Amino acid sequence: MSTVDPARLDALRARARRDVDDGILPAVQLAVGYEGDIVAFETYGAPAGSRFVTFSVTKAFTGGLAWLLKSEGLLSDATRVSDVVPEFAANGKQDVTIEHLLTHTAGFPRAPMRPQEGADREQRRKRLSSWRLDWTPGTRTEYHPTSAYWALAEVVDEVTGADFRQVFADRIAAPLGISGLTLGATGDVVRIESVGVVGDDTETLGDRVKETGEDFLLRFNQPEVLASGVPGAGAVGTAADVAAFYQALLHNPGQLWAPAVLADATGNVRNTMTDPLFNCAANRTLGLVVAGDDGRAAVRGFGAHTSPRAFGCLGVGGQIAWADPETGLSFSYITAGLDVDVVASFTRSAKIAGLAARCVTP
C-alpha cells in the first residue's frame, strides 16, 4: 500500500519556498491531495490561505460544467454551439462543436473578447457572432487562451438559464466543499506582479500567445476584470481548493458526474495533433491534458515521476494542477509572479511538479 512520505513533502515545501526567499517570485502556494484529503497546504509570500488567480488552470473548472451538462443529457460532444446559440453560426462557424471548444481545435484561437464584454451576455453574444474562423474546425490545433471558453460559457448560460459563474458555485464548488473556488471574485486576492528580466535571448509570455502576455494578465488586478470570471483564465481560489477539485476527479464523490463522462474527460485523448505552442502532441481530452508516455510530460506541465495517465492543466506563471490515477495524488502550485521569461517559469515549475509526484512511495 502506498503512503505519503513526510520527508519528500518537506523537500517539496523547501523548494517552493526558496523562490520566494530568493526574491524570484513574490508569492506561491501549493497543495497536495491524497486519497480524498489535503495532506499539505502551504503559502509563501502571502498570508496563509490567501486566494490566487488560477489563470489557465481555470479551464478544468469550466470543463467540469460541460461534463455536468453531458452527464444530464443536456449536451453531447457533437452538440454544435450554433444549435444552442443561433447567432454564433455567422461567418461560417455553424459546425463548431463542444468537442472542438474543449480540445482547442475550434479554429478561432485569437478571437477577441474583453473580460467586461464577456461578462455582459448581450455584448458577449454580439461578439461571438462577429468571430471568424482561421481554419476549418477539427483540422488543426492551436491553444485557445480564452475564446473557446467564452463560447462554452454562453452555451452553459443558455442551457441552464443561469449565469455560468453561479452554476459552478452551486453545482460543483458547493457539493465538493470548495466554495472558496469561484469563477470570478470580489474581495481580497493576491496581487499579480511581473518579475524577471528580459534578455536578448529571453522568450517572453507575449512572444507565445498575446492573451498570456504580461499586459493582458496584469489586468486581473482590476476588480472589474476579476469579477468577470473569464472562463478560460479567471477563476480564484487556493491551491488546496484546486487540489481538492482534482481529488474529486479521481473519486467522483456523490457521483457528481456520470462515471462514463468523467472517465472520458480524464482519460480519453481525443487530440493528438502537434501543438505549435509546445511542439509536441497536444494529448488533449475533452477539457484536460494527459501526461502521456512519449517523454514530453514535463512540457505538458507534469514534471518527472507522474504516470502516463496523469491528467491536468497548466497555466502561465508556471502554475500547475494535476491528478495521477496511478498514485492517487493531486497537486496544485499557484504563483502570483508573471516571470517575463516563460521558459524559465515552466522549467522551474516542472521541477517542483516532479518533487510533488515523488511524495507518495510504495
C-alpha positions in Angstrom: 0.0 0.0 0.0 1.3 3.5 -0.9 1.9 6.1 1.7 2.8 9.8 1.7 6.4 10.4 2.6 6.9 13.2 5.1 10.5 13.8 4.1 9.6 14.2 0.5 6.8 16.6 1.4 9.3 18.7 3.3 11.6 18.7 0.3 8.7 20.0 -1.9 7.9 22.7 0.6 11.5 23.8 0.8 11.9 24.0 -2.9 8.7 26.1 -3.3 9.7 28.4 -0.5 13.1 29.0 -1.9 11.8 31.0 -4.9 10.1 33.4 -2.5 13.0 33.7 -0.1 15.4 34.4 -3.0 13.1 37.1 -4.4 12.4 35.2 -7.7 8.6 35.1 -7.1 6.5 37.4 -4.8 4.2 34.7 -3.6 3.4 31.0 -4.2 1.0 28.4 -2.8 1.0 24.7 -3.1 -1.2 21.8 -2.0 -1.0 18.0 -2.2 -4.1 15.8 -2.1 -4.2 12.1 -1.4 -7.0 9.6 -1.1 -9.6 12.3 -0.8 -7.8 14.5 1.7 -5.4 17.5 1.5 -2.2 16.4 3.1 -0.1 19.5 2.6 -1.1 23.1 2.1 1.4 25.9 2.2 1.6 29.6 1.3 4.8 31.6 1.0 5.0 35.4 0.5 1.3 36.0 1.4 -1.0 35.3 4.4 -1.9 31.7 4.9 -4.9 30.6 3.0 -4.8 33.5 0.5 -6.7 33.2 -2.7 -4.9 33.5 -6.1 -6.0 33.9 -9.7 -5.6 30.5 -11.3 -5.2 31.6 -14.9 -5.4 28.7 -17.4 -5.8 26.1 -14.6 -9.3 27.6 -14.7 -10.1 25.6 -17.9 -10.6 22.4 -16.0 -13.3 24.0 -13.8 -15.2 25.4 -16.8 -14.8 22.0 -18.5 -16.4 20.5 -15.4 -19.5 22.4 -16.3 -19.6 20.8 -19.7 -19.2 17.4 -18.2 -22.0 18.1 -15.8 -24.4 19.0 -18.6 -23.2 16.0 -20.6 -24.0 13.8 -17.5 -27.5 15.2 -17.5 -28.0 14.6 -21.3 -28.2 18.4 -22.0 -25.1 18.5 -24.1 -23.1 16.0 -26.1 -19.6 16.1 -27.7 -21.3 16.7 -31.0 -23.6 19.5 -29.9 -23.0 22.5 -32.2 -22.6 25.8 -30.5 -25.0 27.2 -33.1 -27.7 24.7 -32.1 -27.8 26.5 -28.7 -26.7 30.0 -29.7 -28.0 30.5 -33.3 -26.2 33.8 -34.0 -22.9 32.0 -33.4 -23.3 30.4 -36.8 -22.4 33.7 -38.5 -19.2 33.8 -40.7 -19.1 30.1 -41.3 -18.9 28.9 -37.6 -22.1 26.7 -37.8 -20.2 23.4 -37.4 -18.1 24.3 -34.3 -19.0 21.7 -31.6 -18.4 21.3 -27.9 -15.6 18.9 -28.6 -13.9 21.5 -30.8 -14.1 24.0 -28.0 -12.6 21.7 -25.3 -9.9 20.2 -27.5 -8.6 23.6 -28.8 -9.5 22.7 -32.4 -12.3 25.2 -32.9 -10.5 27.4 -35.4 -10.6 30.8 -33.7 -7.7 30.8 -31.1 -7.2 34.6 -31.1 -10.9 35.7 -31.4 -11.2 38.8 -29.2 -13.4 39.2 -26.1 -12.7 41.8 -23.5 -13.5 40.5 -19.9 -16.1 43.1 -19.2 -17.6 42.5 -22.6 -17.8 38.8 -21.9 -19.5 39.4 -18.5 -22.4 41.0 -20.3 -24.5 38.5 -22.2 -25.8 40.8 -24.8 -22.3 42.1 -25.6 -20.9 38.6 -25.4 -23.4 37.2 -27.9 -22.7 40.1 -30.3 -19.0 39.5 -30.1 -19.4 35.7 -30.6 -21.4 36.3 -33.8 -18.7 38.5 -35.2 -15.8 36.0 -34.9 -14.4 34.4 -38.0 -12.6 31.1 -38.5 -8.8 30.8 -39.1 -9.3 27.2 -40.3 -12.0 24.5 -40.6 -12.9 23.3 -37.1 -11.2 20.0 -36.2 -8.5 20.2 -38.8 -5.8 21.9 -36.8 -5.0 22.5 -33.2 -3.8 25.7 -31.6 -4.2 26.9 -28.0 -7.3 29.0 -27.5 -6.4 31.1 -24.4 -9.9 32.4 -23.7 -12.0 32.4 -26.8 -13.3 28.8 -26.8 -14.3 29.1 -23.2 -16.3 32.2 -23.7 -18.3 30.3 -26.3 -18.7 27.5 -23.8 -19.8 29.9 -21.1 -22.6 31.2 -23.3 -23.7 27.6 -24.0 -23.9 26.9 -20.3 -25.9 30.1 -19.6 -28.3 29.3 -22.4 -28.8 25.6 -21.5 -29.2 26.2 -17.7 -30.9 29.5 -17.8 -28.4 30.8 -15.2 -25.0 32.5 -15.1 -22.1 30.1 -15.6 -20.3 31.6 -12.6 -23.3 30.8 -10.3 -23.8 27.4 -11.9 -20.2 26.5 -11.0 -20.7 27.8 -7.4 -24.0 25.9 -6.9 -23.5 22.7 -8.9 -19.7 22.0 -8.5 -18.0 24.0 -5.8 -20.7 23.7 -3.1 -21.2 19.9 -3.4 -17.4 19.4 -3.3 -17.0 21.6 -0.3 -14.7 24.1 -2.1 -16.9 27.2 -2.1 -13.7 29.3 -2.0 -13.1 28.3 -5.6 -15.0 30.7 -7.8 -15.2 31.8 -11.4 -14.7 35.5 -10.9 -14.3 37.2 -7.5 -14.6 40.3 -5.4 -12.6 41.0 -2.3 -9.0 40.1 -1.4 -7.0 38.3 -4.0 -3.2 38.1 -4.0 -1.9 40.8 -6.4 -0.2 39.7 -9.6 3.2 41.1 -10.2 5.6 41.0 -13.2 9.0 39.6 -12.3 12.2 38.7 -14.1 14.5 40.4 -16.6 14.2 40.3 -20.4 17.5 39.4 -22.0 18.4 39.2 -25.7 17.5 35.5 -25.8 14.5 35.6 -23.5 11.3 34.2 -24.8 8.6 36.2 -23.2 5.0 35.4 -22.4 3.8 37.7 -25.2 6.0 36.1 -27.7 3.9 32.9 -27.5 0.3 34.0 -27.1 -1.0 37.5 -26.8 -3.6 36.6 -24.2 -1.0 35.1 -21.9 1.2 38.2 -22.2 2.0 40.4 -19.3 -0.2 43.4 -20.2 -3.3 41.2 -20.5 -2.7 39.2 -17.3 -1.9 42.2 -15.1 -5.5 43.4 -15.9 -6.7 40.7 -13.4 -5.6 43.1 -10.7 -8.5 45.3 -11.8 -11.7 44.5 -9.8 -14.0 44.6 -12.8 -11.8 42.2 -14.8 -11.5 39.8 -11.8 -15.3 39.9 -11.3 -16.0 39.0 -14.9 -14.9 35.4 -14.3 -13.0 34.9 -17.5 -14.0 31.2 -18.1 -10.6 30.2 -19.5 -8.4 32.1 -17.1 -10.2 33.9 -14.3 -11.0 31.6 -11.5 -9.9 32.5 -8.0 -9.2 30.1 -5.1 -6.5 28.4 -3.1 -4.1 25.7 -4.1 -6.0 23.5 -1.6 -9.3 24.2 -3.4 -7.7 23.2 -6.7 -6.1 20.0 -5.3 -9.4 19.1 -3.8 -11.1 19.6 -7.1 -8.7 17.1 -8.7 -9.2 14.7 -5.9 -12.9 14.8 -6.9 -11.9 14.0 -10.4 -10.2 10.9 -9.1 -13.0 9.8 -6.7 -16.2 11.5 -8.1 -17.9 12.0 -4.6 -21.6 11.7 -4.7 -21.4 10.7 -8.4 -21.3 14.4 -9.2 -20.6 13.5 -12.8 -21.8 10.4 -14.7 -18.9 7.9 -14.3 -18.6 7.3 -18.0 -18.5 11.0 -18.7 -15.8 11.6 -16.1 -13.7 8.6 -17.3 -13.9 10.0 -20.8 -12.8 13.5 -19.7 -9.9 12.3 -17.6 -8.6 9.6 -19.8 -9.8 9.6 -23.4 -7.2 11.5 -25.5 -9.1 13.0 -28.5 -6.5 15.4 -29.9 -3.0 14.1 -30.7 -2.2 16.7 -33.3 1.0 18.7 -32.8 0.5 21.7 -30.6 2.6 24.5 -32.1 2.9 26.2 -28.7 4.9 23.3 -27.3 5.9 21.4 -30.4 4.6 18.1 -29.2 1.3 16.1 -29.4 -1.4 18.1 -27.7 -2.7 15.0 -25.8 -6.0 16.7 -25.0 -9.1 15.1 -23.7 -12.4 16.9 -23.5 -11.0 19.7 -21.3 -7.8 18.3 -19.9 -4.2 17.3 -20.9 -2.8 13.8 -20.3 0.9 13.4 -19.5 1.5 10.6 -22.0 4.3 8.2 -22.4 6.3 10.0 -25.2 8.8 11.7 -22.9 7.1 15.1 -23.1 5.2 15.0 -19.9 7.3 17.8 -18.4 6.5 20.1 -21.4 2.8 19.5 -20.7 3.2 20.6 -17.1 3.6 17.3 -15.2 7.3 17.1 -14.4 9.1 13.9 -13.9 7.7 10.9 -12.0 4.0 11.2 -12.8 2.5 8.2 -14.6 1.4 8.5 -18.3 -2.2 8.5 -17.1 -1.8 11.7 -15.1 -4.2 14.5 -16.2 -4.5 18.2 -15.6 -4.0 21.8 -16.8 -1.1 24.2 -16.6 -1.1 28.0 -16.6 1.1 31.0 -17.1 3.4 31.9 -14.3 4.3 28.2 -14.1 1.0 27.3 -12.5 0.2 23.6 -12.3 -2.7 21.4 -11.4 -2.9 17.6 -12.0 -4.0 14.3 -10.6 -2.4 10.9 -11.1 -4.7 7.8 -11.1 -1.7 5.5 -10.5 -0.7 7.1 -7.2 -3.9 8.8 -6.0 -2.1 12.1 -5.7 -3.3 15.5 -6.8 -1.1 18.6 -6.9 -1.6 22.3 -7.3 1.1 25.0 -7.5 -0.1 28.6 -7.9 2.1 31.7 -8.2 1.4 35.5 -8.2 4.5 36.2 -10.2 4.5 36.5 -14.0 8.1 35.7 -15.0 8.7 37.5 -18.3 11.0 34.5 -19.2 8.3 31.9 -20.0 10.8 29.1 -20.5 12.3 29.8 -17.0 8.9 29.8 -15.3 7.9 26.4 -16.8 11.3 24.8 -16.2 11.1 25.9 -12.6 7.6 24.6 -12.1 8.3 21.3 -13.9 10.9 20.6 -11.3 8.5 21.4 -8.5 5.9 19.1 -10.1 8.5 16.3 -10.2 9.1 16.7 -6.5 5.4 16.5 -5.8 4.9 13.3 -7.8 7.5 11.6 -5.6 5.6 12.4 -2.4 3.8 9.0 -2.5 6.0 5.9 -2.1 5.1 2.2 -2.3 
